[in-house]
Each structure stands twice: as structure tokens, then as C-alpha cells.
Amino acid sequence: MPLMFFNGAAMRGGPLHHLLAGARFVGPVRTAPRYRFYSAEDRYPALAQITGPMGPRRTANPQAAAGEQPAGVSVLGELYDVPWPVLRDALLPAEPAGLELGVIELEDGSGCLSMIRRRAYAEPPGLYRDISDHADWRSHTAPPASAGPSEE
């Protein structure tokens, strides 16, 4: 069975976790620090590799100076041992059009499957917002911490 990295709604406690029925939770993991992390209108996250064997992947990042490649981050997620039928029949049909199945590198240097930002996708302008500062979908989507009682 293939190992697969999840960093969005299929993680434990997420609304799509039921799609992982039959998959074994391996544990929390981080990617190698070679990715940018994006939000697609706060509907789903997307990983994009910035460096690799094929050379750098250019990403649209208005914060980066012209020609400057933003630094990669290590993204938090969960690793599962996923049976092929679960991948084929439950997970892949539920994925948004802006993602594709790819191979990523984990922090320990090993590789696994993951859904990544589709490379050849005519995405609507403004669909993706760089949330690499969070590097964690749960912290990005969590409601803001409420301020405690004010002292007067």
C-alpha cells in the first residue's frame, strides 16, 4: 500500500476524514523545506515544490522581488498507509480540479504520494493565496483566538 501525505480536510477531525476509511494512520509528519503552501479561496490547501531535480518551480508570489524565488517551508500534515482501492475509489474522485497526484519529499528525506498544486492548470486569477507563513492548514483555517477579558 502506498504512503500518502495529507495536509487538508482529510486529516483527523476534518470533514473529509471519512474518505480514509481503511487507511492506517502512520503519524504526523512534515515535508522537506522545499515547498510553498497555498490556500485556494480557503476551500483547500495546495503544495507547490519550488526546487527539485527538474530545477526551480516558479510560483506567483507578489512578496518576492522580481526574479527572486521565495524560500521553501516545511508543511505539517499526516501520513497514511492507503489501500489502492481507497485511493482510486474514494480519495482521487473527491479532489478539486486544481490538484494532481504527485510525489513529495518528507523532512526525513523519504518520499510519498500527495496531492499537489496542478502544474498545467489554467487557474482563475487570484485563486491561490500564499499561506506559507502558516505551513499548517489547521492553523490557517482556525478561528482567530478571542481576546481574554479586558482589564479596566
N, C-alpha and C positions, 0 to 999 in steps of 0.2 A: 504494500500500500504506500502511496506517496505521502511525504510530509508536505504540509501546506501551512503557510503563514497567513493569519487573518488579522486585520487591523481596523475593522469597522463593525457593522451591525451584526455580524455573525459571531462576534466574541461572546463569552459567557455573560449572561444578563442582557444581551442585545436582542432586538426584535426579530432578527433572522437566525438566532442561535439554533432554533429547532431544525434548520436545514442540515445541521451537523449530526443529526441522529445517526448513530452507528459509527461515528468517528471517535477516536481516542484522543483526549486532551493530553498533550505531551508536557506543556508548561508555558509560562510567559517567556518571551524572547525579544531580542532587539535585532534590527537589521544592522549590517555593517554601515558605517557613516558615509555612504555614497549615494544617498537619495535625497530628493526634495519631497515634501509631503503637502498635498493639495486637498482642498475641500471643493467639491462640486456643488455649489449652492447649498452647502450644509446638508445635502442629501446622502452623500457617500464620500469616503476618502479615496485618494489616488496617489500611489507611489510613482515616482519617476526617477530612474537612475541617471546620475549626472556624469559618471565616469565608468568605463568598463573596457573590455577587450577591443571593442569597436571604436574606442575613442570617446570623447566627451559628448554627452547629450545636452544640447542647448535647451534651456527652459525659459519661458517668458517670465521674467522677474523684474518688475519696474524698480525695485530697490537696488539692483545690481547696476554698476556703471556700464556704459556701452562696452561690449566685448568681454566683460568680466563674468566669469562663471561663479554662481553662488556656491557657498560651501555646502557639502553634504551633511546630513544629520542621521543619527541612529533613531529609527522609529520603533516604538513599543508596540508589541502585538502578542498574539498567541499562536502556538504551534500545535497542529493536529496531525494525527495519522489518519488519513481519509481513504476509505474504501473507494475504488474506482467507480462503482455504481452511484455512490453518493455524489461524487464529483460530477459525473456525467448527467445524472438524472435530477439532482436537486440543486447543487450549487451553481454550475455554469448557466443553466437556463434563467436563474434569478439575478444574474449580474447585469449591471447597466451597460449600455452600448459604449460608454466612454472608457471601459476597462477591457483588458485582454489578459489571458493566462500567460504568465512568464515565469522565469526562474530568477530568484533573487539570492543575494548573499547575506547570511546572518552574521552577527557580531563575532561568532567563534570561527568564521571562515567557511562553514559548511553552506550548502545550497539547499533550496527547497522551492516548491511552487508558490506562487502568489498571484493575486490579481494586481495588475499594474496599469498605469495610465496608458491608454491605447496610443501607439506611436503614429499610426497613419489614420488619424480620425479628424474629420472636419468639424471641430467643436465650435459651438456658438461662442462668439466673443464674450469674454467675461465669465465663462462657465467656471473656470478654476481660479481659486484664490490660494496663494501660498500660505500654508499654516505650519511651516517647518519649525517655527519657534515653539509650537506645542509638541510636535513629534509624538503625539498621542491623541487618537480620535476621542477617547472618553474625556480627556481634559478640555479638548476643543469644544465638545458639544455639551459639557456640563453647564448647568445654570450658574451665573455668577454667584460667588459667595455673598450671602447677605451680611450687611454690616451689623455688628452687635448693637446692643442698646447704647444710645449716646449718653455720654456723661454731661450733665449740665450743672 
